[in-house]
Amino acid sequence: MAHAAPAPSRMSGTRIGSAAKLAPVLAVVYGIWAAGINRHAGPITGMNVLFGIVTGVALGVLYLAVLRLAPRLPRELRAFAWAALAGGAFGFLYSLTGVSILRSAGHAALVAGAVACAVFYRFYTSED
């Protein structure tokens, strides 16, 4: 009885393609959220809109970079890359509220640790 090797999955390219479609939505939501926190309930100004656009574009570019780079990494580094993105994004938003940088970094590290554990578990259980 001959055993055949599993056929390569066509889903890997589809997952990246569908996840890349999420980048503009993620960037817009993050930019609006950051601009809303940054204006501190004041009026909407041109600089506030520009801040939101730049922040959203930066997160979108980082998201796409991790999305393209991560499949080439081993699962530990891949989980660390997603955790660094999530922790950094959360820490930046939290720092806009005016808290100390130490508190912001601590909360970002907690978020990054939780994301790292969850993503590593997902990669570990779903890979061959």
Secondary structure, DSSP 4 states (H G I P E B T S, - for coil): ---PPPPPPSHHHHHHHHHHTHHHHHHHHHHHHHHHHHTTTS---HHHHHHHHHHHHHHHHHHHHHHHHGGGS-HHHHHHHHHHHHHHHHHHHHHTTT--HHHHHHHHHHHHHHHHHHHHHHHHHH--
